[in-house]
Amino acid sequence: MLVTATKREHESIFHYDYCYDESCVKCTGLARYDFLYDNKNGHLITFMPTWRLYLARDCDLNNYSRQLIPGFEESTYCQMYQKVFENQHLYEMAEKYHYTLALMMHPAMPRDCAKYFNCENRVKVLDISTRYNQIFADSKLVITDYSSAVFDFAYLRKPVIYFQHDAEEFFSGSHICEKGYFDYERDGFGEVEYTADDLVNRIIEYMENGCRLKDLYRERIENTFLYHDKENCKRIYDEIIKL
């Protein structure tokens, strides 16, 4: 049995060549959604960039770590985040509105990215062992590029911003991802920004409004998830029992 989390995901299983028939694909929601929660006292604005296959060497299976390729600091990926984290106005406004900026690197991306982003002394770099449901609980806003992890964040009805300055490069075939049914502009849970300045301005806009989820994106979230409760495990269990 294959469980899915959203209506579009469920439909995509039959649209692409996954070779499942409808009898064994169930839209129950994911079990981990039952353990998501909102920390009302949380004050993080968290950056969650995904990784890039073409910027990290093969994984060392002895310690499950990768190394950045030589010349990483010249990459579009490095420079796009560097420009964001070098924006002094961002820190001034975060201080004014009492937010802490945090960075959670993708597990497949080396931790020393933060050094090249020039953000180590001004941004809280989260340890790789940090649980994602804790990040989502403590964060008021998440900024990613292409990560599907923000579906969990959207399940909590919290706002997302996508930063896609390198979209053409990312989907060129150099990375493992290809464009699928999810269109960030049409289906995303927040604005898509393509320059560092536009991203910073958008983050500040959210700060000024208490990181409130906008009606447009609330509607998209409501139309994405079939359920919004804490009974995902129960639905999965019930479907297993039916087998």
Buried (B, 14 or more C-beta within 10 A) or exposed (E): EEBBBBEBBBBBBEEEEEEEEEEEBBBBBBBBBBEBEBEEEBBBBBBBBBBBEBBBEEEEEEEEBBEBEEEBBEBBBBBBBBBBBBBEEBBEBBEEBEBBBBBBBBEBBBBEBBEBBBBBEEBEBBEEEEEBBBBBBBBBBBBBBBBEBBBBBBBBBBBBBBBBBBBEBBBEEEBEBEEEEBEBEEEBBBBBBEEBEBBBBBBBEBBEEEBEBBEEBBEBBEEBBBBEEEBBBBBBEEBEEEE
